[in-house]
Amino acid sequence: MQDKHILGLPIERGRWLYVLLGLIINICLGSIYAWSVFVRPLTDYFITDLGKTVTANEILMPFSIFLAAFAIAMPLAGRYIDQWGPRKTTIVGGLLTGLGWLLASTATSVEMLYLVYGVIGGAGVGIAYGVPVALATRWFPDKRGFAVGLALLGFGFSAFISANIAGYLIPLIGVMTTFRVFGVAFLVIITLCALPLRFPEPGFAPPGWRPAPSAIAETCECDRSRMIRTPTFYGLWICYFIGCLAGLMAISISQPVGVEVVGIAPLLATALVGVFAIFNGGGRPFFGWLTDHLRPARAAVISFLLIAAASMMLWVVPSQITYIIAFCILWGCLGGWLAIAPTATARFFGTCDYPRCYGLVFLAYGAGAIAGPQLAGFIRDTTGSYLGVFPYIIVLAFIGAIIGYFLLKPINSS
């Protein structure tokens, strides 16, 4: 028997509560994007309070380890979302996330931070992250991209919220106590938000909705082993990798490009990162909506053309105005890919094995997280300027647009 009510509300309205809960959960999970706020206080803590010598790379390493653990745990946890259900999976992920932050408050060495914050905290985020996406794809077959984008908006917008909270708390109570406060808050908030979560009955459709014939023709319910035998999967993976490489590269160099390349004051450049985070969050529902209405291939091409245009603009005319516009676009398109890819996965491969299918696609995010910042650092070291990054992004964006146009299509026509 199909669901009639959700938390006492008619199903058409009640299902939006799952999107709201997913958004709140992702605000907690996405706090990793505020790591730059912790870099200087942590450096001072280890040098001044503990008398240890640390380098900038050592303090930045927990960020990279966290993202790597996140990307690896995501596909590994995919099978358990169906086996355990969304409630238990989110609670397990939330407990590990909060524990990572709590244990970070006791760290007496950077190596300990690598383990407790990077590995434990990152794995927790990887376990919980897939749940809001899986919920949105199953409760919203009629507005899949838009619902996924709204649920993921919290992850992109999190840096704006958590960075400001951390910036207020660190001078007041210290960096390690701030870790502790965040850890307790995440344990409580994620657990409470997880309690109402559940999947709809198989074959759920909103009252009065029937899928368009074109959508039925595009979707093919298949498992992960069949998915990886299709050219559509490889096209989606490569496009996702390029989109994340460009976006995560932009995140990693936003502040130094503003200061070193176009001469923005450091405080203003730091403040602008919060503005860029808003575009990162907003890009998710916007590109989710585009994917619903224009299909994944067209949304992908639009994203890559915007990435290329933003990079070209800043490369040819490096100024404060072009810097702000370009990085708003680059952050927004990264958020866009975090809506395009999960929506395309459900649209092309169905939802019967969705957590495991999207978990494999999501490895492209992890690859981009490693390759993007490393490429930016290599170019900066070899050329002396971050401007040399942008021609590479332009070329990659055009490659992505071509691959997306030809390969992002239903597997029945691949």
C-alpha positions as CSV (number, residue, x, y, z in Angstrom):
1,M,0.0,0.0,0.0
2,Q,1.4,3.4,-1.1
3,D,2.2,6.1,1.4
4,K,-0.6,8.6,2.1
5,H,1.0,10.9,4.7
6,I,4.5,11.9,5.9
7,L,4.8,13.2,9.5
8,G,1.1,14.0,9.4
9,L,1.2,16.0,6.2
10,P,-0.2,15.0,2.8
11,I,2.4,13.2,0.8
12,E,2.8,16.0,-1.8
13,R,3.8,18.5,0.9
14,G,5.3,16.1,3.5
15,R,8.0,14.8,1.2
16,W,9.6,18.2,1.1
17,L,10.4,17.7,4.8
18,Y,13.0,15.1,3.7
19,V,14.6,17.7,1.5
20,L,14.8,20.1,4.4
21,L,16.3,17.5,6.7
22,G,18.8,16.6,4.0
23,L,19.7,20.2,3.6
24,I,20.3,20.6,7.4
25,I,22.4,17.3,7.5
26,N,24.5,18.6,4.6
27,I,25.2,21.9,6.3
28,C,26.8,19.8,9.1
29,L,28.7,17.5,6.7
30,G,29.9,20.4,4.4
31,S,31.8,22.1,7.3
32,I,35.0,20.7,5.7
33,Y,34.9,23.6,3.3
34,A,35.5,26.0,6.2
35,W,38.9,24.3,6.9
36,S,40.9,27.4,5.8
37,V,39.5,29.3,8.9
38,F,41.2,26.7,11.1
39,V,44.6,26.8,9.4
40,R,46.2,29.8,11.1
41,P,44.8,29.1,14.6
42,L,46.0,25.5,14.4
43,T,49.4,26.5,13.2
44,D,49.7,28.9,16.2
45,Y,48.4,26.3,18.6
46,F,51.0,23.7,17.6
47,I,53.9,26.2,17.5
48,T,53.0,28.4,20.5
49,D,51.2,26.0,22.9
50,L,52.8,22.7,22.1
51,G,56.2,24.0,20.9
52,K,56.2,21.9,17.7
53,T,57.3,22.9,14.3
54,V,54.7,22.5,11.6
55,T,54.5,23.5,7.9
56,A,51.6,25.0,6.0
57,N,51.4,21.7,4.0
58,E,51.1,19.7,7.2
59,I,48.2,21.8,8.4
60,L,46.5,21.6,5.0
61,M,46.9,17.8,4.8
62,P,43.9,17.0,7.0
63,F,41.7,18.7,4.4
64,S,43.0,16.5,1.6
65,I,42.8,13.3,3.7
66,F,39.3,14.2,4.7
67,L,38.2,14.6,1.1
68,A,39.9,11.4,0.0
69,A,38.3,9.4,2.9
70,F,34.9,11.0,2.0
71,A,35.2,10.0,-1.7
72,I,36.3,6.4,-0.8
73,A,33.7,5.8,1.8
74,M,30.9,7.1,-0.4
75,P,30.8,4.1,-2.8
76,L,31.7,1.6,-0.1
77,A,28.7,2.7,2.0
78,G,26.3,2.7,-1.0
79,R,25.2,-0.9,-0.5
80,Y,24.4,-0.3,3.2
81,I,21.9,2.6,2.5
82,D,19.4,0.0,1.2
83,Q,20.5,-2.7,3.7
84,W,20.3,-0.5,6.8
85,G,17.9,2.1,5.6
86,P,18.4,5.9,5.5
87,R,17.9,6.4,9.2
88,K,20.6,4.0,10.5
89,T,23.0,4.9,7.8
90,T,22.8,8.6,8.5
91,I,23.1,8.0,12.3
92,V,26.3,5.9,11.7
93,G,27.8,8.6,9.4
94,G,26.8,11.4,11.8
95,L,28.4,9.6,14.8
96,L,31.7,9.2,12.9
97,T,31.6,12.8,11.7
98,G,31.0,14.2,15.2
99,L,33.5,11.8,16.7
100,G,36.1,13.0,14.2
101,W,35.6,16.6,15.2
102,L,35.6,15.7,18.9
103,L,38.8,13.7,18.7
104,A,40.4,16.5,16.7
105,S,40.0,18.7,19.9
106,T,42.4,16.3,21.7
107,A,45.1,16.2,18.9
108,T,48.6,16.8,20.1
109,S,50.2,16.3,16.7
110,V,49.3,16.8,13.0
111,E,49.6,13.1,12.5
112,M,46.8,12.5,15.0
113,L,44.7,15.1,13.1
114,Y,45.2,13.1,9.9
115,L,43.7,10.0,11.5
116,V,40.9,11.4,13.7
117,Y,39.8,14.4,11.6
118,G,40.8,13.2,8.2
119,V,40.1,9.5,8.2
120,I,37.3,9.2,10.8
121,G,35.6,12.5,10.1
122,G,35.9,12.0,6.3
123,A,34.6,8.5,6.4
124,G,31.6,9.6,8.4
125,V,30.7,12.3,5.8
126,G,31.1,9.7,3.0
127,I,28.7,7.3,4.8
128,A,26.0,10.0,5.4
129,Y,26.3,12.1,2.3
130,G,24.6,9.6,-0.1
131,V,21.4,9.4,2.0
132,P,19.8,12.8,1.2
133,V,20.6,12.2,-2.5
134,A,19.0,8.7,-2.5
135,L,16.0,10.1,-0.6
136,A,15.5,12.9,-3.1
137,T,15.8,10.7,-6.1
138,R,13.1,8.2,-4.8
139,W,10.6,10.7,-3.3
140,F,10.8,13.1,-6.2
141,P,10.7,11.2,-9.5
142,D,8.8,14.3,-10.9
143,K,11.4,16.9,-9.7
144,R,14.4,14.8,-9.2
145,G,17.2,17.3,-10.2
146,F,15.6,20.2,-8.3
147,A,15.1,18.2,-5.1
148,V,18.6,16.7,-5.2
149,G,20.0,20.2,-5.8
150,L,18.1,21.6,-2.8
151,A,19.2,18.8,-0.5
152,L,22.8,19.3,-1.5
153,L,22.5,23.1,-1.3
154,G,23.4,22.8,2.4
155,F,26.8,21.2,1.6
156,G,27.9,24.0,-0.6
157,F,26.4,26.7,1.6
158,S,27.9,25.2,4.7
159,A,31.2,27.1,4.4
160,F,29.4,30.4,4.7
161,I,27.7,29.3,7.9
162,S,30.4,27.2,9.6
163,A,33.2,29.5,8.7
164,N,31.5,32.5,10.3
165,I,30.6,30.5,13.4
166,A,34.2,29.2,13.7
167,G,35.6,32.7,13.0
168,Y,33.5,33.9,16.0
169,L,34.3,31.0,18.4
170,I,38.0,30.5,17.8
171,P,39.1,33.9,19.3
172,L,36.6,33.5,22.1
173,I,37.2,29.9,23.3
174,G,40.2,28.7,21.3
175,V,40.6,26.5,18.3
176,M,40.5,23.1,20.1
177,T,37.4,23.9,22.1
178,T,35.8,25.1,18.8
179,F,36.4,21.6,17.4
180,R,34.7,20.2,20.5
181,V,31.7,22.4,20.1
182,F,31.3,21.5,16.4
183,G,31.6,17.8,17.2
184,V,28.9,17.9,19.8
185,A,26.6,20.0,17.6
186,F,27.0,17.6,14.7
187,L,26.3,14.5,16.8
188,V,23.1,16.0,18.1
189,I,21.8,17.7,14.9
190,I,22.5,14.8,12.5
191,T,21.0,12.2,14.8
192,L,17.8,14.2,15.4
193,C,17.5,14.9,11.6
194,A,18.0,11.2,10.8
195,L,15.2,9.9,13.0
196,P,12.2,10.6,10.6
197,L,14.0,9.4,7.4
198,R,12.6,6.6,5.3
199,F,12.3,5.5,1.7
200,P,9.0,5.4,-0.1
201,E,7.4,2.1,-1.1
202,P,8.8,0.6,-4.4
203,G,7.3,2.2,-7.4
204,F,6.2,5.3,-5.6
205,A,4.7,8.1,-7.7
206,P,3.3,11.4,-6.4
207,P,-0.5,11.7,-6.6
208,G,-1.6,12.6,-10.1
209,W,1.9,12.4,-11.6
210,R,2.8,10.2,-14.6
211,P,6.3,10.3,-16.1
212,A,6.6,11.7,-19.6
213,P,7.2,9.1,-22.3
214,S,10.6,10.5,-23.0
215,A,11.7,10.1,-19.4
216,I,10.4,6.5,-19.4
217,A,12.4,5.8,-22.6
218,E,15.6,7.3,-21.1
219,T,15.6,5.4,-17.8
220,C,16.8,1.8,-17.6
221,E,16.8,0.1,-14.2
222,C,20.2,-1.6,-13.9
223,D,22.7,-2.6,-11.3
224,R,26.2,-1.4,-10.9
225,S,27.8,-4.2,-12.8
226,R,25.7,-3.4,-15.9
227,M,26.2,0.3,-15.5
228,I,30.0,0.0,-15.8
229,R,29.7,-1.7,-19.2
230,T,28.0,1.3,-20.8
231,P,29.7,4.3,-22.5
232,T,27.2,6.6,-20.8
233,F,28.8,5.7,-17.4
234,Y,32.3,6.6,-18.6
235,G,31.1,9.8,-20.3
236,L,29.4,10.8,-17.0
237,W,32.4,9.9,-14.9
238,I,34.9,11.9,-17.1
239,C,32.5,14.9,-17.2
240,Y,32.1,14.8,-13.4
241,F,35.8,14.5,-12.9
242,I,36.5,17.6,-15.1
243,G,33.7,19.6,-13.5
244,C,35.0,18.8,-10.0
245,L,38.7,19.3,-11.0
246,A,37.9,22.8,-12.2
247,G,35.7,23.7,-9.2
248,L,37.9,22.2,-6.5
249,M,40.9,23.9,-8.0
250,A,39.0,27.2,-7.8
251,I,38.1,26.5,-4.2
252,S,41.8,25.8,-3.3
253,I,43.2,28.9,-4.9
254,S,40.4,31.5,-4.5
255,Q,42.0,33.6,-1.8
256,P,45.6,33.6,-3.2
257,V,44.5,34.4,-6.7
258,G,42.6,37.4,-5.4
259,V,45.6,38.6,-3.4
260,E,48.5,37.7,-5.7
261,V,47.0,38.1,-9.2
262,V,44.5,40.9,-9.0
263,G,45.7,42.8,-5.9
264,I,42.6,42.4,-3.6
265,A,43.3,43.0,0.1
266,P,43.7,39.7,2.0
267,L,40.7,40.4,4.4
268,L,38.4,41.2,1.4
269,A,39.6,38.2,-0.5
270,T,38.8,36.0,2.5
271,A,35.4,37.6,2.8
272,L,34.7,36.9,-0.8
273,V,35.2,33.2,-0.2
274,G,31.9,33.4,1.8
275,V,30.2,35.0,-1.2
276,F,31.6,32.3,-3.6
277,A,30.2,29.7,-1.2
278,I,26.7,31.1,-1.7
279,F,27.1,30.6,-5.5
280,N,28.4,27.1,-4.8
281,G,25.2,26.3,-2.8
282,G,22.9,28.0,-5.3
283,G,24.4,26.2,-8.2
284,R,23.0,22.9,-7.0
285,P,19.2,23.6,-7.2
286,F,19.7,25.8,-10.3
287,F,21.6,23.1,-12.3
288,G,19.3,20.4,-10.9
289,W,16.4,22.3,-12.3
290,L,18.2,22.7,-15.7
291,T,18.9,18.9,-15.7
292,D,15.2,18.2,-15.2
293,H,14.1,20.5,-18.0
294,L,17.0,20.3,-20.5
295,R,18.3,16.8,-19.8
296,P,21.8,16.0,-18.5
297,A,23.7,16.4,-21.7
298,R,22.6,20.0,-22.3
299,A,23.0,20.9,-18.6
300,A,26.6,19.5,-18.8
301,V,27.4,21.5,-21.9
302,I,26.1,24.7,-20.4
303,S,28.2,24.1,-17.3
304,F,31.4,23.5,-19.3
305,L,30.8,26.6,-21.5
306,L,30.4,28.7,-18.4
307,I,33.6,27.3,-16.9
308,A,35.5,28.0,-20.1
309,A,34.1,31.5,-20.4
310,A,34.9,32.4,-16.8
311,S,38.5,31.0,-17.1
312,M,39.0,32.8,-20.4
313,M,37.7,36.1,-19.0
314,L,40.1,36.0,-16.0
315,W,43.1,34.8,-18.1
316,V,42.8,37.5,-20.8
317,V,41.7,40.4,-18.5
318,P,42.9,39.7,-15.0
319,S,41.2,42.4,-12.8
320,Q,39.3,42.5,-9.6
321,I,35.9,42.6,-11.4
322,T,36.7,39.6,-13.7
323,Y,38.1,37.7,-10.6
324,I,34.9,38.1,-8.7
325,I,32.7,37.2,-11.7
326,A,34.9,34.2,-12.7
327,F,35.1,32.7,-9.3
328,C,31.4,33.1,-8.7
329,I,30.8,31.1,-11.9
330,L,33.5,28.5,-11.1
331,W,32.1,27.8,-7.6
332,G,28.6,27.8,-8.9
333,C,29.4,25.2,-11.6
334,L,31.1,23.0,-9.0
335,G,27.9,23.0,-7.1
336,G,26.1,22.4,-10.4
337,W,28.0,19.2,-11.0
338,L,27.1,17.9,-7.6
339,A,23.4,18.1,-8.8
340,I,23.9,17.1,-12.5
341,A,25.8,13.9,-11.7
342,P,23.4,12.3,-9.2
343,T,20.4,13.3,-11.2
344,A,21.9,11.9,-14.4
345,T,22.8,8.7,-12.6
346,A,19.2,8.2,-11.6
347,R,17.8,9.2,-15.0
348,F,20.0,6.9,-17.0
349,F,20.5,3.9,-14.6
350,G,17.4,4.0,-12.5
351,T,17.0,3.9,-8.7
352,C,17.0,0.1,-8.0
353,D,20.7,0.1,-7.2
354,Y,21.2,3.8,-7.0
355,P,23.4,4.2,-3.9
356,R,26.0,1.8,-5.3
357,C,25.8,3.2,-8.8
358,Y,26.1,6.8,-7.7
359,G,28.8,5.8,-5.2
360,L,31.0,4.6,-8.1
361,V,30.2,7.8,-10.1
362,F,31.1,9.9,-7.1
363,L,34.7,8.6,-7.2
364,A,35.2,11.2,-9.9
365,Y,34.7,13.9,-7.2
366,G,37.6,12.3,-5.2
367,A,39.8,12.2,-8.2
368,G,39.1,15.8,-8.9
369,A,39.7,16.8,-5.3
370,I,43.2,15.3,-5.5
371,A,44.1,16.4,-9.1
372,G,42.7,20.0,-9.0
373,P,44.7,21.5,-6.1
374,Q,47.8,19.5,-7.0
375,L,47.7,20.8,-10.6
376,A,47.2,24.4,-9.3
377,G,50.2,24.1,-6.9
378,F,52.4,22.6,-9.6
379,I,51.6,25.4,-12.1
380,R,52.1,28.0,-9.4
381,D,55.5,26.5,-8.5
382,T,56.7,26.2,-12.1
383,T,55.4,29.4,-13.6
384,G,55.3,31.7,-10.5
385,S,51.7,32.6,-11.1
386,Y,48.2,31.1,-10.7
387,L,47.2,32.6,-14.0
388,G,48.7,29.6,-15.8
389,V,46.0,27.4,-14.3
390,F,43.2,28.9,-16.5
391,P,44.3,27.8,-20.0
392,Y,44.3,24.2,-18.8
393,I,40.8,24.6,-17.4
394,I,39.6,26.1,-20.7
395,V,41.0,23.1,-22.6
396,L,39.5,20.6,-20.2
397,A,36.1,22.4,-20.2
398,F,35.9,22.1,-24.0
399,I,36.8,18.4,-23.8
400,G,34.1,17.9,-21.2
401,A,31.5,19.7,-23.4
402,I,32.3,17.4,-26.3
403,I,32.2,14.2,-24.2
404,G,29.0,15.4,-22.5
405,Y,27.3,16.1,-25.8
406,F,28.1,12.8,-27.4
407,L,28.1,10.4,-24.4
408,L,25.5,11.6,-21.9
409,K,22.6,9.9,-23.4
410,P,20.2,7.0,-22.5
411,I,22.1,3.7,-22.4
412,N,19.5,2.1,-24.8
413,S,20.8,4.5,-27.5
414,S,24.5,4.4,-26.4
